[in-house]
């Protein structure tokens, strides 16, 4: 009775990696999300003279959409809403990164 010896092939790098779960490592990556209500330009002298109760006029009108930025890059626009006692933003437009 002849037995055949099973050839063992060396393990490749891919075979040595741990089995991936269904979640991507990117899903757990933290990013900074900021909401930009508006902007204003002023001289350094004007900025240094700001105090409590100072009013800074912005370049947006009431009801204009706010910009939603992820890591500083424009991602979407939305409208300010209240959720219980907190402010929130309802996204109304996702910005196409290829259009800019």
C-alpha positions as CSV (number, residue, x, y, z in Angstrom):
1,X,0.0,0.0,0.0
2,X,1.6,3.2,-1.2
3,X,1.1,6.4,0.7
4,X,1.5,9.7,-0.8
5,X,3.2,12.4,1.0
6,X,1.2,15.7,1.1
7,X,3.4,18.5,-0.1
8,X,3.4,21.5,2.3
9,X,3.7,24.8,0.7
10,X,5.3,27.7,2.6
11,X,2.8,30.2,4.1
12,X,2.4,33.4,2.2
13,X,2.1,36.8,3.9
14,X,-1.6,37.0,3.2
15,X,-2.2,33.6,4.9
16,X,-0.4,34.9,8.1
17,X,-2.7,37.9,8.4
18,X,-5.5,37.8,10.9
19,X,-8.9,37.1,9.5
20,X,-10.7,40.4,8.8
21,X,-14.0,41.1,10.5
22,X,-17.0,42.6,8.7
23,X,-16.1,46.1,9.9
24,X,-13.4,48.3,8.3
25,X,-10.7,50.0,10.3
26,X,-11.9,53.2,8.7
27,X,-15.2,52.9,10.5
28,X,-13.5,53.6,13.8
29,X,-11.4,56.5,12.6
30,X,-12.2,59.7,14.3
31,X,-12.7,62.9,12.3
32,X,-13.4,66.5,13.2
33,X,-16.8,67.7,12.1
34,X,-17.4,71.4,12.2
35,X,-20.4,73.6,11.3
36,X,-19.6,77.0,9.8
37,X,-22.4,79.5,10.5
38,X,-20.7,82.3,8.6
39,X,-17.5,84.4,8.2
40,X,-16.5,88.0,8.7
41,X,-13.4,90.0,7.7
42,X,-12.1,92.7,10.0
43,X,-8.9,94.5,10.7
44,X,-6.6,93.2,13.4
45,X,-7.3,96.4,15.4
46,X,-11.1,95.6,15.3
47,X,-10.5,92.0,16.3
48,X,-8.4,93.0,19.2
49,X,-11.1,95.4,20.4
50,X,-13.7,92.6,20.7
51,X,-15.1,92.2,24.2
52,X,-17.9,90.4,25.8
53,X,-21.2,91.5,24.3
54,X,-19.5,92.6,21.1
55,X,-21.5,91.8,17.9
56,X,-19.8,90.3,14.9
57,X,-21.8,90.5,11.7
58,X,-21.5,87.4,9.5
59,X,-21.7,87.1,5.7
60,X,-24.8,84.9,5.8
61,X,-28.5,85.7,6.1
62,X,-31.0,84.2,8.5
63,X,-32.2,81.0,6.9
64,X,-29.1,80.5,4.7
65,X,-27.6,77.0,4.8
66,X,-24.6,76.4,7.1
67,X,-21.5,74.6,5.9
68,X,-20.6,71.2,7.3
69,X,-16.9,70.5,7.2
70,X,-15.1,67.2,7.8
71,X,-11.4,67.7,8.7
72,X,-11.7,71.3,7.3
73,X,-13.0,70.2,3.9
74,X,-16.5,71.2,2.8
75,X,-18.7,68.1,2.9
76,X,-22.3,69.2,3.0
77,X,-24.7,72.1,3.6
78,X,-27.6,72.0,6.0
79,X,-30.1,73.9,8.1
80,X,-29.9,74.5,11.8
81,X,-32.5,72.7,13.9
82,X,-33.1,72.2,17.6
83,X,-33.1,68.7,19.1
84,X,-34.5,68.9,22.6
85,X,-32.4,71.6,24.2
86,X,-29.5,71.2,21.7
87,X,-28.7,72.6,18.3
88,X,-28.2,70.2,15.3
89,X,-27.9,70.4,11.6
90,X,-30.2,68.6,9.1
91,X,-28.2,67.9,6.0
92,X,-29.9,69.2,2.9
93,X,-27.1,68.9,0.3
94,X,-24.0,66.6,0.0
95,X,-21.2,68.4,-1.9
96,X,-19.8,66.5,-4.8
97,X,-16.0,66.4,-4.2
98,X,-15.3,66.1,-8.0
99,X,-17.4,69.2,-8.9
100,X,-15.1,71.6,-7.1
